[in-house]
């Protein structure tokens, strides 16, 4: 029995003896983490009119939203499979604030599946050279116990076989929470909050970067980070995230 067959055998055996439950409706499953009905209920962005750069839902046939037209970001585009709505928001909150790492595993695999499907349908797409998680200040990380972007990046990097560089960008200022702030306040809150050390520049220069995070709200964080990466010598920056606030 080869390695893949053995892994499938033991996975099937485990599911038979230890049935799982759907993380949303709690129905019994055979090893899966989300039932078919709950998968259909997720707020997919597929087929919607979205800004080709930041992923915001737009009402016109324009390729870009007004904000990206007036203030183009340093990142080239966003890959975001969901809008930040029910019931996906429930999974993200369980992951971030209740330390439900099983939800984090599911979310990481869903983002990886979306990216793999995109790569299969767009053969001209060039995969990034390295994945960099949005950084978290050490104090907030210590209080939460983990950086959710780092965990998502771990699953995506493994599925897509792209290197993960978790500590290239440092968050050097412990800023107040971004939650509830306006776009301008978020930008002011993040000013000079991040740093790339001289020793980490080799991970950036001339590379295509995927900047990964859980939720994109006003794009203030990913704009600041992508500008820093471009200024440090990155060839291109994409934003990979689970959800976008519309």
Kinemage of the C-alpha trace (Angstrom):
@kinemage 1
@onewidth
@group {chain A} dominant
@subgroup {mainchain}
@vectorlist {calphas} color= white
{ca unk a 1} P 0.000 0.000 0.000
{ca unk a 2} L 1.509 3.352 -1.036
{ca unk a 3} L 1.530 6.448 1.190
{ca unk a 4} L -1.518 8.081 -0.411
{ca unk a 5} L -3.607 4.894 -0.237
{ca unk a 6} L -2.608 4.383 3.383
{ca unk a 7} L -3.572 7.951 4.284
{ca unk a 8} L -6.972 7.528 2.590
{ca unk a 9} L -7.522 4.195 4.378
{ca unk a 10} L -6.777 5.584 7.829
{ca unk a 11} L -8.852 8.726 7.114
{ca unk a 12} L -11.838 6.537 6.170
{ca unk a 13} L -11.302 4.336 9.213
{ca unk a 14} L -11.120 7.353 11.538
{ca unk a 15} L -14.316 8.840 10.082
{ca unk a 16} L -16.136 5.542 10.612
{ca unk a 17} L -15.199 5.235 14.292
{ca unk a 18} L -15.102 8.957 15.169
{ca unk a 19} L -17.889 10.749 13.254
{ca unk a 20} L -17.589 14.531 13.132
{ca unk a 21} L -20.151 17.331 13.333
{ca unk a 22} L -20.778 20.243 11.020
{ca unk a 23} L -19.168 23.341 12.534
{ca unk a 24} L -22.248 25.424 11.722
{ca unk a 25} L -25.389 23.294 12.184
{ca unk a 26} L -23.876 20.455 14.279
{ca unk a 27} L -25.370 17.679 12.124
{ca unk a 28} L -23.426 14.400 12.109
{ca unk a 29} L -20.865 13.902 9.344
{ca unk a 30} L -18.389 11.240 8.284
{ca unk a 31} L -15.182 13.150 8.929
{ca unk a 32} L -16.088 16.383 7.137
{ca unk a 33} L -16.243 19.747 8.913
{ca unk a 34} L -19.104 21.362 6.989
{ca unk a 35} L -22.267 19.770 5.615
{ca unk a 36} L -23.454 20.298 2.031
{ca unk a 37} L -26.345 22.564 3.032
{ca unk a 38} L -24.089 24.868 5.054
{ca unk a 39} L -21.581 24.974 2.201
{ca unk a 40} L -24.338 26.312 -0.064
{ca unk a 41} L -25.260 28.913 2.570
{ca unk a 42} L -21.793 30.473 2.569
{ca unk a 43} L -21.693 34.018 1.089
{ca unk a 44} L -19.656 33.250 -2.045
{ca unk a 45} L -18.504 36.172 -4.188
{ca unk a 46} L -18.368 34.075 -7.364
{ca unk a 47} L -20.324 35.630 -10.244
{ca unk a 48} L -20.735 39.035 -8.561
{ca unk a 49} L -19.542 42.381 -9.934
{ca unk a 50} L -16.377 43.078 -7.947
{ca unk a 51} L -13.576 45.603 -8.147
{ca unk a 52} L -10.747 43.767 -9.887
{ca unk a 53} L -8.216 45.303 -7.520
{ca unk a 54} L -9.669 45.354 -4.002
{ca unk a 55} L -12.574 42.892 -4.341
{ca unk a 56} L -15.282 45.348 -3.245
{ca unk a 57} L -18.768 44.706 -4.636
{ca unk a 58} L -19.666 47.388 -7.187
{ca unk a 59} L -22.931 48.256 -8.919
{ca unk a 60} L -21.557 49.372 -12.301
{ca unk a 61} L -19.801 47.519 -15.121
{ca unk a 62} L -16.549 49.306 -14.302
{ca unk a 63} L -13.552 47.101 -13.509
{ca unk a 64} L -12.571 49.186 -10.473
{ca unk a 65} L -14.275 50.845 -7.523
{ca unk a 66} L -14.056 54.621 -7.031
{ca unk a 67} L -11.561 54.383 -4.190
{ca unk a 68} L -9.093 52.269 -6.219
{ca unk a 69} L -9.462 54.653 -9.166
{ca unk a 70} L -8.766 57.714 -7.007
{ca unk a 71} L -6.148 56.107 -4.759
{ca unk a 72} L -4.616 53.041 -6.474
{ca unk a 73} L -3.147 50.614 -3.925
{ca unk a 74} L 0.299 49.069 -4.216
{ca unk a 75} L -1.145 45.544 -4.452
{ca unk a 76} L -2.155 44.327 -7.921
{ca unk a 77} L -5.347 42.516 -6.952
{ca unk a 78} L -7.203 40.609 -4.244
{ca unk a 79} L -8.291 36.982 -4.209
{ca unk a 80} L -11.237 36.757 -1.791
{ca unk a 81} L -13.822 33.951 -2.067
{ca unk a 82} L -16.459 35.244 0.377
{ca unk a 83} L -18.148 38.381 1.627
{ca unk a 84} L -18.000 38.900 5.390
{ca unk a 85} L -21.578 37.863 6.098
{ca unk a 86} L -23.512 35.137 7.899
{ca unk a 87} L -22.696 32.293 8.390
{ca unk a 88} L -19.020 32.696 7.442
{ca unk a 89} L -18.576 35.473 10.008
{ca unk a 90} L -19.584 32.973 12.702
{ca unk a 91} L -16.785 30.604 11.685
{ca unk a 92} L -14.210 33.407 11.631
{ca unk a 93} L -15.268 34.705 15.051
{ca unk a 94} L -15.127 31.201 16.534
{ca unk a 95} L -11.625 30.843 15.148
{ca unk a 96} L -10.259 34.223 16.238
{ca unk a 97} L -11.934 34.890 19.567
{ca unk a 98} L -12.925 31.446 20.883
{ca unk a 99} L -9.685 29.731 19.841
{ca unk a 100} L -11.540 27.156 17.754
{ca unk a 101} L -8.596 25.926 15.695
{ca unk a 102} L -10.785 23.387 13.896
{ca unk a 103} L -12.646 26.320 12.353
{ca unk a 104} L -9.261 27.751 11.376
{ca unk a 105} L -8.375 24.483 9.654
{ca unk a 106} L -11.628 24.539 7.683
{ca unk a 107} L -11.181 28.184 6.693
{ca unk a 108} L -7.596 27.593 5.598
{ca unk a 109} L -8.615 24.678 3.386
{ca unk a 110} L -11.512 26.654 1.883
{ca unk a 111} L -9.174 29.499 0.902
{ca unk a 112} L -6.656 27.014 -0.521
{ca unk a 113} L -9.379 25.258 -2.538
{ca unk a 114} L -10.534 28.582 -3.985
{ca unk a 115} L -6.996 29.500 -5.047
{ca unk a 116} L -6.318 26.069 -6.562
{ca unk a 117} L -9.561 26.266 -8.540
{ca unk a 118} L -8.614 29.732 -9.806
{ca unk a 119} L -5.169 28.503 -10.865
{ca unk a 120} L -6.721 25.606 -12.795
{ca unk a 121} L -9.083 27.919 -14.690
{ca unk a 122} L -6.489 30.641 -15.399
{ca unk a 123} L -3.373 28.999 -16.772
{ca unk a 124} L -1.808 32.428 -17.382
{ca unk a 125} L -1.825 33.209 -13.652
{ca unk a 126} L 1.613 33.205 -12.050
{ca unk a 127} L 1.729 31.859 -8.527
{ca unk a 128} L 3.612 33.989 -5.980
{ca unk a 129} L 7.080 33.068 -4.812
{ca unk a 130} L 6.283 33.374 -1.125
{ca unk a 131} L 3.294 33.808 1.212
{ca unk a 132} L 3.563 36.397 3.991
{ca unk a 133} L 0.903 36.558 6.748
{ca unk a 134} L -0.297 39.958 7.952
{ca unk a 135} L 1.680 40.470 11.177
{ca unk a 136} L 0.297 40.867 14.673
{ca unk a 137} L 1.963 42.779 17.510
{ca unk a 138} L 3.588 40.423 20.008
{ca unk a 139} L 1.329 41.583 22.841
{ca unk a 140} L -1.900 40.917 20.933
{ca unk a 141} L -0.530 37.602 19.743
{ca unk a 142} L 0.325 36.658 23.311
{ca unk a 143} L -3.186 37.569 24.496
{ca unk a 144} L -4.906 35.654 21.675
{ca unk a 145} L -2.447 32.780 21.633
{ca unk a 146} L -1.886 32.785 17.869
{ca unk a 147} L -1.927 34.911 14.728
{ca unk a 148} L -4.921 33.840 12.640
{ca unk a 149} L -3.251 34.972 9.397
{ca unk a 150} L -0.252 32.761 10.180
{ca unk a 151} L -2.464 29.699 10.686
{ca unk a 152} L -4.376 30.343 7.460
{ca unk a 153} L -1.064 30.824 5.671
{ca unk a 154} L 0.190 27.492 6.991
{ca unk a 155} L -2.684 25.550 5.411
{ca unk a 156} L -2.617 27.500 2.141
{ca unk a 157} L 1.165 27.214 1.793
{ca unk a 158} L 1.028 23.463 2.322
{ca unk a 159} L -1.832 22.944 -0.148
{ca unk a 160} L -0.310 25.161 -2.870
{ca unk a 161} L 3.303 24.167 -2.115
{ca unk a 162} L 4.462 27.768 -1.792
{ca unk a 163} L 6.959 28.809 0.931
{ca unk a 164} L 5.543 30.619 3.964
{ca unk a 165} L 7.599 33.435 5.530
{ca unk a 166} L 5.885 34.231 8.819
{ca unk a 167} L 8.185 36.806 10.404
{ca unk a 168} L 9.359 38.953 7.508
{ca unk a 169} L 7.149 41.911 8.483
{ca unk a 170} L 7.181 43.046 12.099
{ca unk a 171} L 4.384 45.027 13.723
{ca unk a 172} L 6.428 47.419 15.838
{ca unk a 173} L 3.615 49.535 17.325
{ca unk a 174} L 0.757 48.176 19.406
{ca unk a 175} L -2.032 50.167 17.775
{ca unk a 176} L -5.617 50.294 18.997
{ca unk a 177} L -8.101 47.891 17.432
{ca unk a 178} L -9.150 48.674 13.877
{ca unk a 179} L -12.687 47.485 14.554
{ca unk a 180} L -15.248 50.261 14.192
{ca unk a 181} L -12.790 52.854 12.820
{ca unk a 182} L -13.355 54.805 9.624
{ca unk a 183} L -11.083 54.344 6.613
{ca unk a 184} L -9.120 57.520 7.454
{ca unk a 185} L -8.799 56.602 11.137
{ca unk a 186} L -7.561 53.134 10.180
{ca unk a 187} L -4.910 54.639 7.910
{ca unk a 188} L -3.747 57.033 10.634
{ca unk a 189} L -3.775 54.184 13.157
{ca unk a 190} L -1.429 52.099 10.998
{ca unk a 191} L 1.050 54.784 10.006
{ca unk a 192} L 4.611 53.515 10.622
{ca unk a 193} L 3.233 50.471 12.459
{ca unk a 194} L 5.162 47.921 10.356
{ca unk a 195} L 8.814 47.251 9.607
{ca unk a 196} L 10.957 44.912 7.507
{ca unk a 197} L 14.458 44.426 8.893
{ca unk a 198} L 17.555 44.501 6.709
{ca unk a 199} L 18.122 40.771 7.207
{ca unk a 200} L 14.635 39.965 5.866
{ca unk a 201} L 14.901 41.987 2.666
{ca unk a 202} L 16.204 38.965 0.739
{ca unk a 203} L 12.765 37.350 1.165
{ca unk a 204} L 11.187 40.336 -0.607
{ca unk a 205} L 13.402 41.746 -3.348
{ca unk a 206} L 12.337 40.733 -6.853
{ca unk a 207} L 9.707 38.321 -5.493
{ca unk a 208} L 6.001 37.943 -6.153
{ca unk a 209} L 4.331 38.142 -2.752
{ca unk a 210} L 0.971 36.835 -1.527
{ca unk a 211} L -0.066 38.827 1.534
{ca unk a 212} L -2.532 36.699 3.496
{ca unk a 213} L -5.124 37.771 6.090
{ca unk a 214} L -8.521 36.653 7.332
{ca unk a 215} L -10.760 39.654 6.555
{ca unk a 216} L -10.297 42.763 4.406
{ca unk a 217} L -12.449 45.643 5.645
{ca unk a 218} L -11.406 49.061 4.291
{ca unk a 219} L -8.110 47.773 2.783
{ca unk a 220} L -6.172 50.117 5.103
{ca unk a 221} L -3.991 47.317 6.531
{ca unk a 222} L -3.228 45.591 3.226
{ca unk a 223} L -2.545 48.957 1.561
{ca unk a 224} L 0.016 49.841 4.219
{ca unk a 225} L 1.642 46.408 4.102
{ca unk a 226} L 1.713 46.133 0.304
{ca unk a 227} L 3.248 49.607 -0.020
{ca unk a 228} L 5.961 48.591 2.437
{ca unk a 229} L 6.647 45.414 0.458
{ca unk a 230} L 6.835 47.270 -2.866
{ca unk a 231} L 9.115 49.915 -1.330
{ca unk a 232} L 11.363 47.099 -0.093
{ca unk a 233} L 11.723 45.704 -3.606
{ca unk a 234} L 8.858 43.227 -4.118
{ca unk a 235} L 8.014 42.666 -7.792
{ca unk a 236} L 4.272 42.218 -7.174
{ca unk a 237} L 1.915 41.918 -4.207
{ca unk a 238} L -1.398 40.087 -4.217
{ca unk a 239} L -3.813 40.005 -1.289
{ca unk a 240} L -5.281 36.646 -0.293
{ca unk a 241} L -8.078 36.736 2.265
{ca unk a 242} L -11.110 34.717 3.279
{ca unk a 243} L -13.660 37.491 3.311
{ca unk a 244} L -14.298 41.091 2.299
{ca unk a 245} L -16.572 43.554 4.059
{ca unk a 246} L -18.886 44.787 1.323
